[in-house]
Every structure is written in structure tokens, then in C-alpha cells.
Amino acid sequence: MDVLHHDQTLVVESSLTFNSLCGLLMGSVLAVRIPKFYETDRCKYLSNILSNSVKNESTSSGKIYISDVDSFWNTLDKPELKESYFNTAIPTMRRLRKLSFPYASPMDLLRLELDEIWPSGVSIMHLGGKTMLFGITRIWQVGFEALPHQDVLWREIPNSNESKDQISQLGVNVYLSSADLGGELEIWNHSFSDEDCERHGIKGSYGFSRSLLSNNSLVIKPQAGDLIMFNTTKVHAIRKILQGERITISGFIGYWGMDKPLKCWS
């Protein structure tokens, strides 16, 4: 393993390591970037297939990106969407596996590598005995952006046994293509508490005003093939796409303690 770059906010290395994963989970670094995690020819192959497939089957009316499936967050307070989410979770993961052939699915590859380095292993998240999806294809086109927000499971399902005692959460993105202009990942070393959200009138954890944030942020310009992992309890955003298209396979990793398996979902 070669460490290509390291400071207090960003680690760039040739392969994922236990130390860098711990740094993310404990909050000592904001992001870890693994260039060429998914090889260039694989990115081109899969992005071409998914671009057509996802756009033809998009469920993303009114969303901030194009996708052929709903994320778990999108199903909150929507029983029909939630039922569909669970019913299609396993078929969706198997479909990505088949579309990736003869290569490994990006999320299968990530799960394998995480399982190799995490002492207690890694598993797909289950909620109420139902398998959750891990690996959602997201297409970001010109004009698309994500406002500053946090992703924290314990806010989404606060009374759930599954989210109880959760300590931290990571976002994971495998980039199949990157926008020519714009589309940078921006992360602040700041978290809003539940009390902060209530005081500022923010419902949930999405859409914090930039006036509440400092100008000191980590800005990462992704490249095709990158794996970028970051702590989603920190405020983060995706800058507006100005030119080109950004295709990612995305998900979350939950942390409940060193002696517990990491849990994966989207």
C-alpha cells in the first residue's frame, strides 16, 4: 500500500487500509480517496451500459439526480415506495452484478475489500428482517447539485432498534465518470446537532444554508475510477454540474463499534 497524500482532512492511497478506515470513522480525517479503485476499462464499459439503462427506467422525477431505484432516504414516510425498495433490493444488486460481468460489480468489490480489513467483517444492512439495497446508480447532469447536508441513519429512523447505538456513518462513491466542469464533492469539518437543526428550522438533515458554514471546506474533484469515502455526519455537498455528466455507484457504511460488523446500505 502506498500513501499518496495525507493531511488532517484527506488521505489519498493506492488501496484501502484499516488505519484510513478508522480515521474516517473516528473523524480524524474527512475523506479517503483511492484512485483507480475501479479500472478505466471497467468504468467505460459499465457507465455506457448504466447510462442508457438507468435513463430508460428512471424513477427520479423531482429528485436531485437520475436513478432507476429509490434510495432508502427517498422512501421515508412513503409506505408504497418503502415496500418497493425492499422488494427490489436483492434483484437490483444482482442486476448490477450481471451488468458488470465479466468484471466484478463495484459494490461487490468494495464489500470484499472492506471485509478483508475490518476485524468484525462487513454485511448488508437489514431493517425489520428485510434486506436493504447496497449500490444505487446515480447520474448527475448539467444543472444538478446537492445542497449542504448530513446523512445520518439515526435521524431517518430514530426509534429503530437497527439504528440504536450507531456511532458513525460513511458515504461511499465509486465514480464511473466525472463531470468536465463542476460536480466537486465539498466537505466541511462541521456537524449540526439535532438542536442546531431545530434552531435553524431545517427539517431532517438536508439543505443547510451556506451562510451557516465557513469558507474553509475540503473540495475534491473526482476522476473516473475513484473510490471516495467520507464521513457523512459532517456537512457535505455536491457542487453544481456545469458541463458533462457524473455517474456514480453510491451507498453508506454504518459503524456501531470496533467489535461489530460494518453495515452497508443505500
C-alpha positions in Angstrom: 0.0 0.0 0.0 1.3 3.4 -1.0 0.1 6.6 0.8 0.0 9.1 -2.0 -1.2 12.1 0.1 -2.1 12.6 3.8 -3.2 15.6 5.8 -5.8 16.2 8.5 -8.6 16.3 6.0 -7.8 14.0 3.1 -5.9 10.7 2.7 -5.1 9.5 -0.8 -3.7 6.0 -1.1 -3.4 3.2 -3.5 -5.6 0.8 -1.6 -8.0 0.9 1.3 -6.4 0.2 4.8 -7.7 -0.4 8.3 -5.9 2.8 9.5 -7.5 5.1 7.0 -10.9 3.5 7.6 -10.6 4.1 11.3 -9.5 7.7 10.7 -12.8 8.2 8.8 -14.9 6.6 11.4 -13.3 8.4 14.3 -13.4 11.8 12.4 -9.7 12.4 12.3 -9.9 12.7 8.5 -12.8 13.9 6.4 -12.2 11.7 3.3 -10.2 8.9 1.8 -9.6 8.7 -1.9 -8.5 5.6 -3.8 -7.6 6.4 -7.4 -8.1 3.7 -10.0 -10.1 1.6 -7.5 -12.2 0.6 -10.5 -10.1 0.2 -13.6 -10.6 2.6 -16.6 -11.9 0.0 -19.0 -14.4 -1.3 -16.4 -15.6 2.3 -15.9 -16.2 2.9 -19.6 -17.9 -0.5 -20.0 -20.3 -0.1 -17.1 -21.0 3.6 -17.5 -22.1 3.1 -21.1 -24.5 0.3 -20.1 -25.9 2.1 -17.0 -26.3 5.5 -18.7 -28.8 4.0 -21.1 -30.4 1.6 -18.7 -30.9 4.0 -15.9 -32.3 6.8 -18.0 -34.8 4.4 -19.7 -36.1 3.2 -16.3 -35.7 6.4 -14.2 -37.8 6.7 -11.1 -36.3 10.1 -10.3 -38.9 12.7 -11.0 -38.3 15.6 -8.6 -35.0 14.2 -7.3 -31.6 15.8 -7.4 -30.2 13.0 -9.6 -31.4 10.4 -12.1 -31.7 6.8 -10.8 -33.7 3.7 -11.7 -34.3 2.9 -8.0 -35.1 4.9 -4.8 -32.7 5.3 -2.0 -33.9 4.4 1.4 -34.0 8.1 2.3 -36.4 8.7 -0.5 -38.9 6.2 0.9 -39.2 7.7 4.3 -42.9 8.3 5.2 -43.9 6.7 1.8 -45.1 3.2 2.6 -45.6 2.1 -1.1 -42.1 3.3 -2.0 -40.6 1.6 1.0 -42.3 -1.7 0.2 -40.9 -1.4 -3.4 -37.4 -0.6 -2.0 -37.3 -3.8 0.0 -38.9 -5.9 -2.7 -36.3 -4.8 -5.3 -33.2 -4.6 -3.2 -31.8 -8.1 -3.9 -32.9 -8.0 -7.6 -31.2 -4.6 -8.1 -27.9 -5.8 -6.6 -28.0 -8.9 -8.7 -28.8 -6.9 -11.8 -25.7 -4.6 -11.2 -23.7 -7.8 -10.8 -24.9 -9.1 -14.1 -24.4 -5.8 -15.9 -20.9 -5.6 -14.6 -19.9 -9.0 -16.0 -17.2 -10.0 -16.9 -15.9 -7.6 -14.3 -16.8 -7.5 -10.6 -19.6 -5.2 -9.5 -18.1 -2.1 -7.9 -20.0 -2.6 -4.7 -19.2 -6.3 -4.5 -15.5 -5.4 -4.9 -15.8 -2.7 -2.2 -17.6 -5.1 0.2 -14.9 -7.8 -0.3 -12.1 -5.3 0.4 -13.8 -3.9 3.5 -14.4 -7.5 4.8 -10.7 -8.2 4.3 -9.6 -5.3 6.5 -12.3 -4.9 9.1 -11.8 -7.3 12.1 -15.5 -8.0 12.6 -16.4 -8.2 8.9 -19.0 -6.5 6.8 -22.6 -7.3 6.0 -25.6 -5.9 4.1 -27.9 -3.9 6.4 -31.2 -5.5 7.3 -34.1 -3.5 8.6 -37.0 -5.3 10.3 -35.6 -8.6 8.9 -35.6 -7.2 5.3 -32.5 -6.9 3.1 -31.5 -3.3 2.2 -30.1 -2.3 -1.1 -26.3 -1.5 -1.4 -25.3 0.2 -4.5 -27.5 2.8 -6.2 -26.6 4.2 -9.6 -26.8 8.0 -9.7 -26.5 10.1 -12.8 -25.9 13.8 -12.3 -26.4 16.1 -15.4 -25.8 19.8 -16.1 -27.6 21.9 -13.5 -27.8 19.2 -10.9 -26.4 19.7 -7.4 -26.8 18.6 -3.8 -27.1 21.3 -1.2 -25.1 21.1 2.1 -26.5 18.3 4.2 -25.7 15.4 6.5 -26.6 11.7 6.1 -27.3 10.0 9.5 -29.4 6.9 9.8 -30.4 7.6 13.4 -32.2 10.7 12.3 -34.0 8.9 9.5 -35.3 6.1 11.7 -34.8 7.4 15.2 -36.9 4.8 17.0 -35.5 1.8 15.3 -33.5 -1.0 17.0 -31.3 -1.1 13.9 -30.1 2.5 14.3 -29.8 2.3 18.0 -26.3 3.0 19.3 -24.9 3.8 15.8 -21.7 5.8 16.3 -20.8 7.0 12.8 -21.6 6.7 9.1 -19.6 6.9 5.9 -20.7 7.7 2.3 -19.0 5.7 -0.4 -18.9 6.6 -4.1 -17.3 4.7 -7.0 -17.0 7.1 -9.9 -17.6 5.6 -13.3 -17.4 9.1 -14.9 -16.8 12.6 -13.8 -18.2 15.9 -14.9 -16.0 18.0 -17.2 -16.8 21.1 -15.1 -18.3 21.3 -11.7 -19.6 18.3 -9.7 -16.9 18.6 -7.0 -17.5 16.9 -3.6 -17.3 19.6 -0.9 -17.0 18.6 2.8 -16.9 20.8 6.0 -15.4 19.7 9.2 -18.6 20.5 11.0 -21.7 18.7 12.2 -25.1 20.1 13.1 -26.7 18.6 16.1 -30.4 17.8 16.3 -30.8 21.0 18.4 -29.0 23.0 15.7 -31.3 21.7 13.0 -34.4 22.7 15.1 -33.0 26.1 15.8 -32.3 26.9 12.2 -35.6 25.5 11.0 -34.1 22.6 9.0 -36.4 19.6 8.6 -34.2 16.5 8.6 -30.6 17.0 7.6 -30.8 18.4 4.1 -30.5 22.0 2.8 -28.3 23.8 5.3 -27.7 27.4 4.2 -24.1 28.1 3.2 -24.3 31.2 5.4 -24.2 28.9 8.4 -20.9 27.3 7.2 -17.3 28.6 7.0 -15.5 29.2 3.7 -12.9 26.6 4.9 -14.0 23.3 3.2 -12.4 20.3 1.6 -13.1 20.3 -2.2 -12.4 17.1 -4.1 -12.6 16.9 -7.9 -13.3 13.2 -8.6 -11.9 11.2 -11.5 -13.3 8.2 -13.2 -12.3 5.1 -11.3 -12.0 6.8 -7.9 -13.4 5.4 -4.7 -14.1 8.2 -2.4 -15.3 7.6 1.2 -16.2 10.3 3.6 -17.8 10.9 7.0 -21.4 11.8 6.3 -22.1 13.0 9.8 -20.1 16.0 8.5 -21.8 18.6 6.3 -21.2 17.9 2.7 -22.5 19.0 -0.8 -22.0 18.4 -4.5 -21.3 21.5 -6.5 -23.5 22.2 -9.5 -22.6 20.3 -12.7 -21.7 22.9 -15.3 -20.5 20.6 -18.1 -20.6 16.9 -18.7 -22.1 14.0 -16.8 -21.3 12.4 -13.5 -22.1 8.7 -12.9 -21.6 7.0 -9.5 -22.4 3.9 -7.7 -23.2 5.0 -4.2 -24.0 3.8 -0.7 -23.5 4.1 3.0 -21.5 2.3 5.7 -22.6 2.3 9.3 -20.4 1.9 12.3 -21.5 0.5 15.7 -18.2 -0.2 17.3 -14.9 -2.0 16.7 -16.3 -5.3 17.8 -19.3 -5.0 15.5 -19.7 -5.7 11.7 -19.9 -2.7 9.4 -23.3 -2.5 7.8 -23.9 -1.4 4.2 -27.0 0.1 2.5 -28.1 2.8 0.0 
